[in-house]
C-alpha cells in the first residue's frame, strides 16, 4: 500500500499553510525547530513511562574500512500513533531504501527530544546472508532504553517534505525531511547522522543499525 506525504493533498488531508509548514532547505535553521514542531502537536506530554531496560551498546566504530555518503531521511508520525523513519537515496527518489515503523510513540519521542540529544539503536540477529535492511524486525533502544520492536514496512513510493498535515480525525501528522550522513561500517552495521542546514553533522540525532551474532 503506497503512502504519500507531499504537496499534493487528498480530500481527507489538508496541509496547514501557517507557521508550521516550512521549507526544509530554506527555513529550517536548527534541530530545535523539529522539537518545536513536536511541541505544537503535543503541548503537554503526560505520557506513561515504558519499562526501562539498560542496553550495553556495542560501539559501532567508524574504522578505516567504513564509507560515508549523504542520503535523505524522513521522520514522520501521527500525534496519536507511532513514528516511522524513511531512508531515500535522494530527495527525488520514489523508491525508499528502507521504511521502518519504530516502536516509540510520537509522545515518547517528543519527550526524549526535549533533552536535546536522541540516539536510536536498532539491533537484530537475522541471517548474515541477507541484506542488512531486509531484516523484518528490529529490537529498538531509545537513548539506551529498550522500547520495543521496529517493523519493516513495504511502500512503493514516498514523497516527503516538512510540516504538519491534518486529517478528518484531527490526528495531525508531523514530518521532517533532512539530509543524513550514511556511514557503512561492515555488512552488519550502518549508521545515519543528521546534517543540519548549515552542513554540520551534529549530535542531535543518530540512528544505528546493528546485526549481532546469533
C-alpha positions as CSV (number, residue, x, y, z in Angstrom):
1,X,0.0,0.0,0.0
2,X,1.5,3.3,-1.1
3,X,1.7,6.2,1.3
4,X,2.5,9.7,0.1
5,X,3.5,12.8,2.0
6,X,3.9,15.9,-0.1
7,X,2.5,19.0,-1.6
8,X,-0.4,17.1,-3.2
9,X,-3.4,16.6,-0.9
10,X,-6.4,14.4,-1.0
11,X,-9.9,15.1,0.3
12,X,-9.0,13.6,3.7
13,X,-5.8,15.6,4.2
14,X,-5.0,19.3,4.0
15,X,-1.8,21.0,4.7
16,X,-1.5,23.8,7.2
17,X,-0.2,26.8,5.4
18,X,0.7,28.6,8.7
19,X,4.0,28.8,10.6
20,X,4.3,25.1,11.0
21,X,4.7,24.5,7.2
22,X,8.3,25.2,6.4
23,X,10.8,24.5,3.6
24,X,13.5,22.2,4.9
25,X,16.4,23.7,2.9
26,X,15.5,27.4,3.3
27,X,13.7,27.9,6.6
28,X,14.9,25.1,9.0
29,X,17.8,26.7,10.9
30,X,18.4,24.1,13.6
31,X,17.2,20.8,15.1
32,X,15.3,22.9,17.7
33,X,12.7,23.5,15.1
34,X,11.8,19.8,14.9
35,X,11.4,19.8,18.7
36,X,9.2,22.9,18.3
37,X,7.0,21.1,15.7
38,X,6.5,18.2,18.0
39,X,5.7,20.6,20.9
40,X,3.0,22.1,18.7
41,X,1.4,18.7,18.3
42,X,1.9,17.7,22.0
43,X,1.7,20.9,24.2
44,X,1.8,18.8,27.3
45,X,3.5,15.4,27.3
46,X,2.0,13.4,30.2
47,X,2.9,10.0,28.8
48,X,3.4,6.8,30.7
49,X,7.0,5.7,31.1
50,X,7.7,2.5,29.3
51,X,9.7,-0.1,31.3
52,X,13.4,0.8,31.1
53,X,15.9,-1.8,30.2
54,X,19.6,-0.9,30.0
55,X,21.4,-1.6,26.8
56,X,25.1,-2.4,26.8
57,X,25.7,-0.7,23.5
58,X,28.2,-2.3,21.3
59,X,30.1,0.6,19.8
60,X,29.9,0.9,16.1
61,X,33.2,2.4,15.3
62,X,34.0,4.4,12.2
63,X,37.1,2.4,11.2
64,X,39.3,2.8,8.3
65,X,37.1,0.4,6.2
66,X,34.0,2.5,6.7
67,X,32.5,4.5,3.8
68,X,30.3,7.6,4.0
69,X,27.6,9.1,1.8
70,X,24.7,11.6,2.1
71,X,21.1,10.4,1.9
72,X,17.7,11.8,2.6
73,X,15.9,10.7,5.7
74,X,12.4,11.5,6.8
75,X,10.9,11.1,10.3
76,X,7.1,11.2,10.5
77,X,4.3,10.1,12.8
78,X,0.7,10.8,13.8
79,X,0.2,12.7,17.1
80,X,-1.8,9.7,18.4
81,X,0.4,7.0,16.8
82,X,3.9,5.8,16.3
83,X,6.9,7.3,14.5
84,X,8.3,6.0,11.2
85,X,11.7,6.5,9.6
86,X,12.2,6.5,5.9
87,X,15.5,6.4,4.0
88,X,15.8,7.5,0.4
89,X,18.9,7.8,-1.8
90,X,18.0,11.4,-2.6
91,X,15.0,13.8,-2.2
92,X,13.7,13.0,-5.7
93,X,13.8,9.2,-5.3
94,X,10.4,7.5,-5.4
95,X,11.6,4.2,-4.1
96,X,12.7,4.2,-0.4
97,X,15.8,2.2,0.6
98,X,14.1,1.4,3.9
99,X,10.9,2.3,5.8
100,X,10.6,1.3,9.4
101,X,7.7,1.8,11.8
102,X,9.5,2.5,15.1
103,X,8.3,1.2,18.4
104,X,8.3,4.6,20.1
105,X,5.0,6.6,20.1
106,X,5.2,10.2,19.0
107,X,4.6,11.4,22.6
108,X,7.6,9.4,23.9
109,X,9.8,10.7,21.1
110,X,8.8,14.3,21.9
111,X,9.8,13.8,25.5
112,X,13.2,12.3,24.5
113,X,13.8,15.1,22.0
114,X,13.4,17.7,24.7
115,X,16.6,16.5,26.2
116,X,18.5,17.8,23.1
117,X,20.0,14.5,22.0
118,X,18.4,11.5,20.5
119,X,20.1,8.1,19.9
120,X,18.2,5.3,18.4
121,X,19.8,1.9,18.1
122,X,18.2,-0.9,16.1
123,X,19.5,-4.4,16.7
124,X,18.7,-7.7,15.0
125,X,20.1,-11.3,14.9
126,X,19.0,-12.4,11.5
127,X,21.0,-14.3,9.0
128,X,24.2,-12.7,7.8
129,X,23.5,-13.8,4.3
130,X,20.7,-11.3,3.9
131,X,20.9,-7.6,3.2
132,X,21.0,-5.6,6.4
133,X,17.9,-3.6,5.6
134,X,15.9,-6.7,4.6
135,X,15.5,-7.6,8.3
136,X,11.8,-7.6,9.1
137,X,12.0,-7.0,12.8
138,X,14.4,-5.0,15.0
139,X,14.8,-4.6,18.7
140,X,14.7,-0.9,19.4
141,X,16.6,1.2,22.0
142,X,15.9,4.9,22.5
143,X,18.6,6.8,24.4
144,X,19.8,3.5,26.0
145,X,16.3,2.1,26.9
146,X,14.6,-0.8,25.2
147,X,11.2,0.4,23.9
148,X,10.0,-2.5,21.8
149,X,10.4,-3.5,18.2
150,X,10.6,-1.7,14.9
151,X,8.9,-3.4,12.0
152,X,9.8,-3.2,8.3
153,X,7.0,-1.7,6.2
154,X,6.6,-2.1,2.4
155,X,5.9,1.0,0.4
156,X,6.1,1.6,-3.3
157,X,6.7,5.3,-3.2
158,X,7.2,8.1,-0.7
159,X,7.3,11.8,-1.4
160,X,8.4,13.9,1.6
161,X,8.7,17.5,2.9
162,X,8.5,19.3,6.2
163,X,5.4,20.5,8.1
164,X,2.1,19.3,9.6
165,X,-0.8,17.6,7.8
166,X,-4.3,17.4,9.3
167,X,-6.9,14.8,8.5
168,X,-10.6,14.4,9.2
169,X,-9.9,12.7,12.6
170,X,-8.0,15.7,13.9
171,X,-4.9,13.5,14.2
172,X,-2.0,15.6,12.9
173,X,0.9,14.1,11.0
174,X,4.3,15.7,11.7
175,X,7.0,15.1,9.3
176,X,10.6,16.3,8.7
177,X,12.9,15.7,5.8
178,X,16.6,16.3,6.2
179,X,20.0,15.1,4.9
180,X,21.8,12.4,6.8
181,X,25.3,11.2,6.6
182,X,25.3,7.5,5.9
183,X,28.2,5.5,7.4
184,X,28.7,2.0,6.3
185,X,30.9,0.1,8.8
186,X,30.6,-3.6,7.9
187,X,27.9,-5.7,6.2
188,X,26.3,-5.9,9.7
189,X,26.4,-2.3,10.8
190,X,25.4,1.1,9.4
191,X,24.5,4.4,11.0
192,X,22.8,7.7,10.0
193,X,23.7,11.1,11.4
194,X,21.6,14.2,10.9
195,X,23.2,17.0,8.9
196,X,21.9,20.5,9.9
197,X,21.0,23.2,7.3
198,X,24.5,24.7,7.7
199,X,26.0,21.4,6.6
200,X,27.3,20.4,10.0
201,X,27.0,16.9,11.4
202,X,25.8,17.5,15.0
203,X,24.9,15.2,17.9
204,X,21.2,15.8,17.9
205,X,20.0,12.7,16.1
206,X,21.8,9.5,15.2
207,X,20.3,6.1,14.2
208,X,22.3,2.9,14.3
209,X,21.6,-0.4,12.7
210,X,23.5,-3.4,14.2
211,X,23.2,-7.1,13.4
212,X,24.6,-9.3,16.2
213,X,25.7,-12.9,16.0
214,X,23.0,-15.5,16.9
